[in-house]
Amino acid sequence: MTPEILGWINKAEGDWGTLLREHSVTSNPNLDAVCFHAQQCAEKYLKARLTKAGIEFRKTHDLTYLCELVLQAEPKWTFLKFACQS
C-alpha cells in the first residue's frame, strides 16, 4: 500500500474515531459534528480506493461524484449510490 493510500485511510480512521467519541457523549452531543465526520470518513475511504485504482478525481467533497468514479473499480458497490447522494 502506498503512503498516499495510507494517508487517506489514516485520515478516514481519524474522522471515524472523532465521530464515535462525539456520538457517545450522553449530554448534548454535537450531532452536526457526527454527521460532518461521517461524511468526511466516507469521502476519504472513497478517495483511498480511487487512488489505489489509479482513478484521478478532482478536489471535491461530493460523495455522489466520488461514488460514480469508484464504481469503475468496484462495480458491485452500486449499493453505495443511494447512501452517497447529497
The 8 nearest C-alpha neighbors of each residue, nearest first, counted from 0:
[[1, 4, 2, 5, 51, 3, 6, 47],
 [0, 2, 4, 3, 5, 51, 6, 50],
 [1, 3, 5, 4, 6, 0, 7, 8],
 [4, 2, 6, 1, 5, 7, 50, 47],
 [5, 3, 47, 7, 6, 1, 2, 8],
 [4, 6, 2, 8, 3, 7, 9, 1],
 [5, 7, 3, 9, 4, 8, 2, 10],
 [6, 8, 10, 4, 47, 43, 5, 9],
 [9, 7, 5, 11, 10, 6, 44, 12],
 [10, 8, 12, 6, 11, 7, 5, 13],
 [9, 11, 13, 7, 12, 8, 6, 14],
 [12, 10, 40, 8, 14, 43, 13, 9],
 [11, 13, 15, 9, 14, 10, 8, 16],
 [14, 12, 10, 16, 11, 15, 9, 17],
 [13, 15, 17, 36, 11, 40, 12, 16],
 [16, 14, 12, 18, 13, 17, 40, 11],
 [17, 15, 13, 19, 18, 14, 12, 20],
 [16, 18, 14, 20, 15, 19, 21, 13],
 [17, 19, 33, 15, 21, 16, 20, 36],
 [20, 18, 22, 16, 17, 21, 23, 15],
 [19, 21, 17, 23, 22, 18, 16, 24],
 [20, 22, 18, 23, 24, 19, 28, 17],
 [21, 23, 19, 20, 24, 18, 28, 33],
 [24, 22, 20, 21, 19, 25, 28, 18],
 [25, 23, 28, 21, 22, 26, 20, 27],
 [26, 24, 23, 27, 28, 22, 21, 29],
 [25, 27, 24, 28, 23, 29, 21, 22],
 [28, 26, 29, 25, 24, 30, 21, 22],
 [27, 29, 24, 30, 26, 21, 22, 25],
 [28, 30, 32, 31, 27, 21, 33, 22],
 [29, 31, 33, 32, 28, 34, 22, 21],
 [30, 32, 34, 33, 29, 35, 36, 28],
 [31, 33, 35, 30, 29, 34, 36, 18],
 [34, 32, 18, 30, 36, 31, 35, 37],
 [35, 33, 37, 31, 32, 36, 30, 38],
 [36, 34, 32, 38, 37, 33, 31, 39],
 [35, 37, 39, 14, 38, 33, 34, 18],
 [38, 36, 34, 40, 39, 35, 33, 41],
 [39, 37, 41, 35, 36, 40, 42, 34],
 [40, 38, 36, 42, 37, 41, 43, 35],
 [39, 41, 11, 37, 43, 14, 42, 38],
 [42, 40, 44, 38, 39, 43, 45, 37],
 [43, 41, 39, 45, 40, 44, 38, 62],
 [42, 44, 46, 11, 40, 45, 7, 41],
 [43, 45, 47, 41, 46, 42, 11, 8],
 [46, 44, 48, 42, 43, 47, 49, 41],
 [45, 47, 43, 49, 44, 48, 50, 42],
 [48, 46, 44, 4, 50, 7, 45, 49],
 [49, 47, 51, 45, 50, 46, 52, 44],
 [50, 48, 46, 52, 54, 51, 47, 69],
 [49, 51, 53, 47, 52, 48, 54, 46],
 [50, 52, 48, 49, 53, 47, 4, 54],
 [53, 51, 49, 50, 54, 48, 72, 69],
 [54, 52, 50, 51, 49, 55, 48, 72],
 [55, 53, 49, 52, 50, 56, 68, 51],
 [54, 56, 53, 57, 49, 50, 68, 52],
 [57, 55, 54, 58, 65, 49, 68, 46],
 [56, 58, 59, 55, 65, 60, 64, 61],
 [57, 59, 56, 60, 61, 55, 46, 65],
 [60, 58, 61, 57, 56, 65, 62, 64],
 [59, 61, 62, 42, 58, 39, 65, 38],
 [62, 60, 64, 59, 63, 65, 85, 42],
 [63, 61, 65, 83, 64, 66, 42, 60],
 [62, 64, 66, 83, 84, 61, 65, 67],
 [63, 65, 67, 62, 61, 66, 68, 59],
 [66, 64, 62, 68, 67, 63, 69, 61],
 [65, 67, 69, 63, 68, 64, 62, 70],
 [68, 66, 64, 70, 65, 69, 63, 71],
 [69, 67, 65, 66, 70, 71, 64, 49],
 [68, 70, 66, 71, 72, 67, 49, 73],
 [69, 71, 74, 73, 72, 68, 67, 76],
 [72, 70, 69, 68, 73, 74, 67, 54],
 [73, 71, 70, 69, 74, 52, 49, 68],
 [72, 74, 70, 75, 76, 71, 69, 77],
 [75, 73, 70, 76, 71, 72, 77, 69],
 [76, 74, 77, 73, 70, 78, 72, 79],
 [75, 77, 78, 74, 73, 79, 70, 80],
 [76, 78, 79, 75, 80, 74, 70, 81],
 [79, 77, 76, 80, 81, 82, 75, 83],
 [80, 78, 82, 77, 81, 76, 83, 66],
 [81, 79, 83, 77, 82, 78, 66, 84],
 [80, 82, 84, 83, 79, 78, 77, 63],
 [81, 83, 79, 80, 84, 78, 85, 63],
 [84, 82, 63, 62, 80, 81, 79, 85],
 [85, 83, 63, 81, 82, 80, 62, 61],
 [84, 83, 63, 62, 61, 82, 81, 64]]
